[in-house]
Amino acid sequence: MYNTPHKKIYIKKHNNSSIRHNMYSCTHNSNRRKTHLNNSNPKIEVKNGIISSKENEEYINKKIDEFSKYRIKDFSSKYTFFFPGQGEQFVTMGLDTYNTCKEAKDIYDRASKILGYNLMDVIKNGPVEKLKDSEIAQPSIYTVSIAAFERLKHENNNIVKNLNLCMGYSLGEYAALTVAGALPFEEGVYLTKQRGMSMQKCAELYKMTTVAVVGLTLDTIHKLIEDVNKEMNDDILIVSYMTDKKFGLCGKTESMDYLNTLAKEKYKAIFTKKLQISGAFHSAYMFPAKEALEKVLKEINFKKLNVPALSNVDGYAYTDSSIIKQLLLLQLTSPIKIYKCLDTILKNGYETGYELGPGTINANLLRDVSKKKKTAIPFI
């Protein structure tokens, strides 16, 4: 339960399943796996509303201040692995790797046991609307990313051995934590499924649209939001800071339609695009999902990271497993600072890296932030 000066927000989750913790990397033989995570399906009940964007910002800033003592300052980003988030999914993603790499196929088979359905069958046949559902999209993208990592180990193990840093875009943080050694694979599948389920429920409760706006500075974005809020009586939120001129904004569908027009006609935005996500992710509208995610996270035994991972919440690197759960919880309702993550990478000696999973969101943004001097190699 989270208390604000005006209201209380909480949810109930009914779930009789439990997780036993075992210590293993994502490469161990599947015969040693425990399959007790299968088919858990908690019911989510939201009671009450959400907090305002101002209250959410105050809460986020307070938590970020608390996390500052855990930040890692001395690290290298020379070889960095990147992991995509929701919205990058597509039908048949990862199919070639599934068909040609035994180790990767094992990853999909293990994920299917946890999910209770044939994951590759869903990925291969779609339809795309099914893959947009967060409950399916999130464990799917996570699994495709880890399968790509297994293939990379098989084909180019030297760069895997030299890995210095991991960074994920939103959902991609979970794959980053698995590759960094903190989150065992089976638990990651279970966790992303439950995260997706709770976020999907919020999306159904609050019908919101997210639009990417390109070509406007942050000051201009604030003016755009002010104009839309005044005209539409809304509370438009910035949910992602991708570069210094690329932002994700979220609000009611009719407000975002107006924002889309105003951004291009009045403020001369270069480009706008409605994103393939099903709700107001990384905003106060996700508070009803927070308690469900917190309960699931309590069941997971995170280990100390072998290499640092960047947090989308503040763009800093962490290795202490004791703070990871809190960072993942805050990420749910906090706008993600991708621009700051990429800037941190560029300032710490980045030379090359791979984007493991569907799409090229991180590689494209890295190229933008570095003024076309750096990018990452897409690998799926």
KEMIVEX-48733 format. One line per field, with one value per residue (C-alpha): x, y, z; residue number from 0; residue in three letters. Coordinates in Angstrom, 1 decimal, padded with zeros to 4 digits. Each point is the difference from the previous one (the first is absolute). Last residue first. Example, Ala and Ser with C-alpha at 12.3 -4.5 7.8 and 13.67 -1.06 7.14 Angstrom:
<atoms>
x: (013.7, -001.4)
y: (-001.1, -003.4)
z: (007.1, 000.7)
num: (1, 0)
residu: (SER, ALA)
</atoms>
This chain:
<atoms>
x: (018.8, 003.1, 000.0, 003.6, 000.2, 000.6, 002.6, 001.1, -003.4, -000.4, 000.6, -003.5, -001.5, 002.1, -000.8, -003.7, 000.1, 002.0, -002.4, -003.2, 001.4, -002.7, -000.3, 002.6, 003.6, 001.4, 003.7, 003.0, 002.9, 002.4, -001.4, 002.5, -002.0, -001.4, -001.9, -001.7, -001.1, -001.4, -002.0, -001.5, -000.8, -001.8, -001.9, -001.4, -003.2, -003.0, -000.7, -003.0, 001.3, 003.6, -000.5, -000.8, 003.1, 002.2, -001.4, 000.7, 003.5, 001.1, 001.0, 001.6, 002.9, 001.5, -001.3, 000.7, -001.7, -002.6, -002.5, -003.1, 001.2, 002.5, 003.3, 001.4, 003.5, 001.8, -000.1, -003.1, -000.6, -002.9, -003.8, -002.1, -003.5, -003.2, 000.1, 000.0, -003.4, -001.5, 001.5, -001.4, -003.5, 000.5, 001.0, -002.7, -002.5, 002.9, 000.3, -002.1, 002.6, 002.3, 002.5, -002.5, -003.2, -001.5, 000.0, 003.3, 000.6, 000.9, -001.9, 002.5, 001.0, 002.6, 001.9, -002.0, -000.9, -001.4, -003.3, -000.9, 002.1, -000.4, -003.5, -001.3, 001.6, -001.1, -003.6, 000.1, 001.7, -002.8, -002.6, 001.9, 000.4, 003.7, 003.5, 003.2, 003.2, 002.8, 002.7, 001.9, 002.6, -000.2, -002.3, -001.6, -003.0, -003.3, -000.7, -003.5, -003.1, -002.4, -003.2, -002.6, 000.1, 000.9, 002.1, 001.6, 000.9, 001.6, 001.9, 001.3, 001.2, 001.8, 001.7, 001.0, 001.5, 002.2, 001.0, 001.2, -002.1, 001.1, -001.8, -003.2, -000.8, -003.7, -001.5, -003.8, -002.0, -003.1, 000.3, -001.5, 001.0, 003.6, 000.1, -000.9, 002.6, 002.6, -001.0, 000.3, 003.2, 001.7, -001.3, 001.4, 003.2, 000.5, -000.7, 002.3, 002.7, -000.4, 000.7, 003.1, 001.7, 000.3, 003.3, 002.5, 000.6, -001.8, -003.0, 000.1, 000.1, -002.9, -002.0, 001.2, -001.4, -003.5, 000.9, 002.9, 002.7, 003.7, 002.8, 003.7, 003.5, -000.2, 003.4, -001.1, -003.0, 002.3, 002.1, -003.0, -000.7, -002.2, -001.3, 000.0, -001.9, -002.6, -000.6, -000.3, -002.6, -001.9, 000.1, -001.4, -002.7, -001.0, -000.4, -001.9, -002.5, -000.2, -001.1, -002.2, -002.3, -001.3, 000.5, -002.4, 001.7, 001.0, -003.7, -000.6, 002.9, -001.9, 002.2, 001.1, 003.7, 000.1, -003.0, 001.4, 003.4, -001.6, -001.7, -002.3, 000.2, 002.1, 002.7, 000.2, 000.1, 002.9, 002.1, -000.8, 000.9, 003.4, 000.7, -000.5, 002.7, 002.5, -000.8, 000.6, -001.4, -003.8, -000.4, 002.6, -001.9, -003.3, 001.2, -002.9, -002.5, -002.8, 001.3, 001.0, 001.8, -002.9, 001.1, 003.7, 003.3, 003.2, 003.5, 003.4, 003.0, 003.7, 002.0, -002.5, 002.6, -000.6, 000.9, -003.1, -002.3, -003.2, -001.2, 000.2, -002.2, -003.0, -001.6, 000.1, -001.7, -002.8, -000.7, 000.1, -002.5, -002.5, 000.1, -000.5, -003.0, -001.6, 000.4, -001.3, -003.1, -000.7, -002.2, -003.4, -001.8, -000.1, 001.7, -000.5, 002.5, -000.5, 003.2, 000.6, 002.9, 000.2, 003.4, 002.4, 000.3, 002.1, 003.2, 002.9, 002.7, -001.2, 000.4, 003.8, 001.7, 000.5, -002.2, 002.3, -000.9, -000.9, -003.3, -002.9, -003.3, -002.9, -003.5, -003.5, -003.1, -000.7, -002.7, 001.2, -001.7, 000.7, 000.8, -000.2, -000.7, -001.2, 000.5, 003.3, 001.4, 000.3, 001.3, -001.3)
y: (-011.9, 002.1, 003.8, 001.4, 003.1, 003.6, 002.8, 003.1, 000.9, 003.1, -002.1, 000.5, -000.8, -003.2, -001.1, 000.5, -002.1, -002.8, 000.0, -000.2, -002.6, -002.6, -003.5, -001.4, 000.6, 003.4, -000.6, 002.1, 002.1, 002.6, 001.6, 001.7, 001.2, 003.3, -001.7, -002.4, 002.7, 002.0, -003.1, -000.4, 003.7, -000.1, -003.1, 001.8, -002.0, 001.9, -001.6, -002.1, -003.5, 001.1, 000.5, -003.7, -001.0, 002.3, -001.3, -003.6, 000.8, 001.7, -003.1, -001.5, 002.5, 000.4, 003.4, 002.4, 003.4, 001.3, 001.1, -002.2, -001.9, -001.8, -001.0, -003.4, -000.8, -003.2, -003.3, 001.3, -001.2, -002.5, 000.7, -002.5, 000.4, -000.5, 003.6, 001.1, -001.6, 001.9, 003.3, -000.6, -000.4, 003.1, 002.1, -000.8, 002.6, 002.6, -000.5, 003.1, 002.1, -000.5, -002.4, -001.7, 001.7, -002.9, -002.5, 000.6, 000.2, 003.8, 002.7, 001.9, 003.7, 001.5, 003.2, 002.0, 003.4, 001.6, 001.2, -002.5, -003.0, -000.1, 001.4, -002.9, -002.7, 001.8, 000.0, -003.7, -000.4, 001.8, -002.2, -003.2, 001.1, 000.7, -001.1, 001.6, -001.7, 002.3, 000.7, 003.2, -000.3, -003.8, -002.8, 001.7, -002.2, 000.3, 003.7, 000.4, 001.8, 001.0, 000.8, 002.8, -000.1, 003.6, 000.8, -003.4, 000.2, 003.4, -000.8, -003.3, 001.9, 002.6, -002.8, -001.6, 003.3, 000.2, -003.6, 000.7, -001.0, -002.2, -003.3, -000.7, -003.6, -000.5, -002.1, -000.5, -000.7, -002.0, -000.3, -003.2, -002.1, 001.3, -000.6, -003.7, -000.2, 001.3, -002.7, -002.7, 001.3, 000.0, -003.5, -001.3, 001.9, -001.6, -003.5, 000.2, 001.6, -002.6, -002.6, 001.9, 000.6, 003.8, 001.5, -001.4, 003.1, -001.9, -000.4, 003.6, 001.2, -002.2, 001.6, 003.5, -000.6, 000.6, 003.7, 000.3, -002.2, 000.7, -002.4, 000.8, -001.4, -003.1, -001.4, -003.7, 000.7, 001.6, -003.2, -002.3, 001.0, -002.7, -002.1, 002.9, 002.0, -002.7, -000.1, 003.8, -000.2, -002.5, 002.4, 002.8, -002.2, -001.1, 003.6, 001.0, -002.9, 000.5, 003.6, -000.4, -002.7, 001.7, 003.4, -000.8, 001.3, -003.5, -000.9, 002.9, -001.2, -003.2, -001.8, -003.2, -000.2, 001.8, -001.9, -003.4, 001.1, 000.4, -003.4, 000.5, -000.4, 003.0, -001.7, -003.1, 002.3, 001.9, -003.2, -001.0, 003.5, -000.1, -003.5, 001.3, 002.6, -002.7, -002.1, 002.9, -000.1, -000.2, 002.2, 002.5, 000.3, 000.4, 002.8, 002.4, -001.9, 002.5, 003.3, 001.5, 003.3, 001.7, -001.5, 000.5, -000.7, -001.3, 001.5, -001.6, 002.2, -000.6, 003.1, 001.1, 000.1, 000.5, 002.4, 001.8, -002.8, 001.4, -001.5, 003.3, 001.8, -002.3, 002.1, 003.1, -002.0, -000.9, 003.6, 001.1, -002.7, 000.9, 003.7, -000.9, -002.2, 002.7, 002.5, -002.6, -000.5, -003.2, -002.8, -001.4, -002.2, -003.8, -002.0, -003.8, -002.2, -003.7, -002.0, -002.6, -002.4, -002.5, -001.5, 001.3, -003.4, -001.2, -000.5, -000.2, -002.7, -001.6, 003.5, -000.3, 003.2, 003.0, 002.5, 000.0, -001.9, 000.5, -001.4, 001.8, -001.6, 002.0, -000.2, -000.3, 000.7, 003.4, 002.5, 003.5, 003.0, 003.5, 003.3, 003.7, 002.3, 003.6, 003.6, 000.6, -003.0, -003.5, -003.0, -003.5)
z: (-032.3, -000.2, -000.8, 000.2, 002.1, -001.0, 000.4, -001.9, -001.4, 002.1, 003.2, 001.2, -003.4, -000.5, 003.5, -000.7, -003.1, 001.7, 003.0, -002.1, -002.4, -000.1, 001.5, 002.4, 000.9, -000.9, -000.2, 001.0, -001.0, 001.2, 003.1, 002.2, 003.0, -001.3, -002.9, 002.4, 002.4, -002.9, -001.1, 003.5, 000.2, -003.3, 001.1, 003.0, 000.6, 001.4, 003.4, 000.9, -000.8, 000.3, 003.7, 000.5, -002.1, 002.0, 003.3, -001.1, -001.1, 003.3, 002.0, -003.2, 000.2, -003.5, -001.1, -002.8, -000.3, -002.6, 002.6, -000.3, -003.1, 002.2, -001.5, 000.7, 001.5, -000.7, 001.9, 001.9, 003.5, 000.1, -000.1, 001.9, -001.3, 002.1, 001.3, -003.7, -000.4, 002.9, -001.2, -003.5, 001.4, 002.2, -002.9, -002.5, 001.4, -000.2, -003.8, -000.8, 001.9, -003.1, -001.4, -002.2, -000.9, -001.9, -002.8, -001.7, -003.7, -000.1, -001.8, -002.1, -000.4, -002.3, -000.6, 002.5, -001.4, 003.3, -001.4, -002.7, 000.9, 003.8, -000.2, -002.1, 002.1, 003.2, -001.2, -000.7, 003.3, 001.8, -001.7, 001.1, 003.6, 000.9, -000.6, -001.3, -001.2, -000.8, -002.6, -000.2, 002.8, -000.5, 001.2, 003.0, 000.6, 001.8, -000.2, 001.2, -001.2, 002.8, -001.9, -000.2, -003.9, -000.8, 003.0, 000.2, -003.7, 000.3, 003.1, -001.6, -003.1, 002.2, 002.0, -003.3, -001.1, 003.1, -000.5, -003.6, -003.0, -002.9, 000.7, 001.8, 001.0, 000.8, 002.8, 000.2, 003.1, 000.9, 003.8, 001.3, -002.9, 000.1, 003.7, -000.6, -002.7, 002.5, 002.5, -002.6, -001.5, 003.4, 000.7, -003.3, 000.4, 003.5, -001.1, -003.0, 002.2, 002.7, -002.6, -001.3, 003.3, 000.9, 001.2, -002.4, -002.2, -002.9, 002.2, 001.2, -003.6, -000.9, 002.8, -001.0, -003.5, 001.4, 000.1, -002.5, 001.3, 000.7, 000.9, 000.7, -000.3, -002.2, -000.9, 000.4, -002.2, -002.6, -000.1, -000.1, -003.6, -001.7, 002.9, 002.5, -002.6, -000.4, 003.7, 000.1, -002.9, 002.1, 002.9, -002.1, -001.6, 003.5, 001.3, -003.1, 000.5, 003.8, -000.6, -003.1, 001.4, 003.2, -001.7, -002.8, -003.2, -001.0, -000.3, -002.3, -002.2, -000.7, 000.7, -001.8, 000.7, 003.3, 001.3, -001.1, 001.4, 003.4, 000.2, 003.0, 003.7, 000.6, 002.1, -002.2, -003.1, 001.4, 000.3, -003.6, -001.2, 001.8, -001.3, -003.5, 000.7, 001.0, -003.1, -002.4, -003.5, 000.1, 003.2, -001.3, -003.3, 001.8, 002.3, -000.9, -002.1, 000.6, 001.3, 003.4, 000.3, 001.9, 003.4, 000.7, -001.6, 001.6, -000.3, 000.6, 000.7, -000.7, 000.8, 002.7, 002.8, 003.7, 002.9, 001.2, 001.2, 001.6, 003.3, 002.0, -002.6, 000.6, 002.7, -002.2, -002.8, 002.5, 000.9, -003.7, -000.9, 002.8, -001.0, -003.7, 000.9, 002.1, -003.0, -002.5, 002.2, 001.8, -001.3, 000.9, 002.4, 000.3, -002.7, -000.1, -001.6, -000.3, 000.1, -002.7, 000.8, -002.9, 000.7, 002.6, 001.6, -003.0, 001.9, -002.4, 000.1, -003.2, -001.7, 000.0, 001.3, -002.3, 001.7, 003.0, 003.2, 003.6, 001.1, 001.6, 000.6, -001.4, 001.2, -001.6, 001.9, -001.6, 000.7, -000.5, 001.6, -001.0, 001.8, -000.4, 002.9, -000.4, 000.7, 001.7, -001.8, 001.5, -002.0, 000.9)
num: (379, 378, 377, 376, 375, 374, 373, 372, 371, 370, 369, 368, 367, 366, 365, 364, 363, 362, 361, 360, 359, 358, 357, 356, 355, 354, 353, 352, 351, 350, 349, 348, 347, 346, 345, 344, 343, 342, 341, 340, 339, 338, 337, 336, 335, 334, 333, 332, 331, 330, 329, 328, 327, 326, 325, 324, 323, 322, 321, 320, 319, 318, 317, 316, 315, 314, 313, 312, 311, 310, 309, 308, 307, 306, 305, 304, 303, 302, 301, 300, 299, 298, 297, 296, 295, 294, 293, 292, 291, 290, 289, 288, 287, 286, 285, 284, 283, 282, 281, 280, 279, 278, 277, 276, 275, 274, 273, 272, 271, 270, 269, 268, 267, 266, 265, 264, 263, 262, 261, 260, 259, 258, 257, 256, 255, 254, 253, 252, 251, 250, 249, 248, 247, 246, 245, 244, 243, 242, 241, 240, 239, 238, 237, 236, 235, 234, 233, 232, 231, 230, 229, 228, 227, 226, 225, 224, 223, 222, 221, 220, 219, 218, 217, 216, 215, 214, 213, 212, 211, 210, 209, 208, 207, 206, 205, 204, 203, 202, 201, 200, 199, 198, 197, 196, 195, 194, 193, 192, 191, 190, 189, 188, 187, 186, 185, 184, 183, 182, 181, 180, 179, 178, 177, 176, 175, 174, 173, 172, 171, 170, 169, 168, 167, 166, 165, 164, 163, 162, 161, 160, 159, 158, 157, 156, 155, 154, 153, 152, 151, 150, 149, 148, 147, 146, 145, 144, 143, 142, 141, 140, 139, 138, 137, 136, 135, 134, 133, 132, 131, 130, 129, 128, 127, 126, 125, 124, 123, 122, 121, 120, 119, 118, 117, 116, 115, 114, 113, 112, 111, 110, 109, 108, 107, 106, 105, 104, 103, 102, 101, 100, 99, 98, 97, 96, 95, 94, 93, 92, 91, 90, 89, 88, 87, 86, 85, 84, 83, 82, 81, 80, 79, 78, 77, 76, 75, 74, 73, 72, 71, 70, 69, 68, 67, 66, 65, 64, 63, 62, 61, 60, 59, 58, 57, 56, 55, 54, 53, 52, 51, 50, 49, 48, 47, 46, 45, 44, 43, 42, 41, 40, 39, 38, 37, 36, 35, 34, 33, 32, 31, 30, 29, 28, 27, 26, 25, 24, 23, 22, 21, 20, 19, 18, 17, 16, 15, 14, 13, 12, 11, 10, 9, 8, 7, 6, 5, 4, 3, 2, 1, 0)
residu: (ILE, PHE, PRO, ILE, ALA, THR, LYS, LYS, LYS, LYS, SER, VAL, ASP, ARG, LEU, LEU, ASN, ALA, ASN, ILE, THR, GLY, PRO, GLY, LEU, GLU, TYR, GLY, THR, GLU, TYR, GLY, ASN, LYS, LEU, ILE, THR, ASP, LEU, CYS, LYS, TYR, ILE, LYS, ILE, PRO, SER, THR, LEU, GLN, LEU, LEU, LEU, LEU, GLN, LYS, ILE, ILE, SER, SER, ASP, THR, TYR, ALA, TYR, GLY, ASP, VAL, ASN, SER, LEU, ALA, PRO, VAL, ASN, LEU, LYS, LYS, PHE, ASN, ILE, GLU, LYS, LEU, VAL, LYS, GLU, LEU, ALA, GLU, LYS, ALA, PRO, PHE, MET, TYR, ALA, SER, HIS, PHE, ALA, GLY, SER, ILE, GLN, LEU, LYS, LYS, THR, PHE, ILE, ALA, LYS, TYR, LYS, GLU, LYS, ALA, LEU, THR, ASN, LEU, TYR, ASP, MET, SER, GLU, THR, LYS, GLY, CYS, LEU, GLY, PHE, LYS, LYS, ASP, THR, MET, TYR, SER, VAL, ILE, LEU, ILE, ASP, ASP, ASN, MET, GLU, LYS, ASN, VAL, ASP, GLU, ILE, LEU, LYS, HIS, ILE, THR, ASP, LEU, THR, LEU, GLY, VAL, VAL, ALA, VAL, THR, THR, MET, LYS, TYR, LEU, GLU, ALA, CYS, LYS, GLN, MET, SER, MET, GLY, ARG, GLN, LYS, THR, LEU, TYR, VAL, GLY, GLU, GLU, PHE, PRO, LEU, ALA, GLY, ALA, VAL, THR, LEU, ALA, ALA, TYR, GLU, GLY, LEU, SER, TYR, GLY, MET, CYS, LEU, ASN, LEU, ASN, LYS, VAL, ILE, ASN, ASN, ASN, GLU, HIS, LYS, LEU, ARG, GLU, PHE, ALA, ALA, ILE, SER, VAL, THR, TYR, ILE, SER, PRO, GLN, ALA, ILE, GLU, SER, ASP, LYS, LEU, LYS, GLU, VAL, PRO, GLY, ASN, LYS, ILE, VAL, ASP, MET, LEU, ASN, TYR, GLY, LEU, ILE, LYS, SER, ALA, ARG, ASP, TYR, ILE, ASP, LYS, ALA, GLU, LYS, CYS, THR, ASN, TYR, THR, ASP, LEU, GLY, MET, THR, VAL, PHE, GLN, GLU, GLY, GLN, GLY, PRO, PHE, PHE, PHE, THR, TYR, LYS, SER, SER, PHE, ASP, LYS, ILE, ARG, TYR, LYS, SER, PHE, GLU, ASP, ILE, LYS, LYS, ASN, ILE, TYR, GLU, GLU, ASN, GLU, LYS, SER, SER, ILE, ILE, GLY, ASN, LYS, VAL, GLU, ILE, LYS, PRO, ASN, SER, ASN, ASN, LEU, HIS, THR, LYS, ARG, ARG, ASN, SER, ASN, HIS, THR, CYS, SER, TYR, MET, ASN, HIS, ARG, ILE, SER, SER, ASN, ASN, HIS, LYS, LYS, ILE, TYR, ILE, LYS, LYS, HIS, PRO, THR, ASN, TYR, MET)
</atoms>
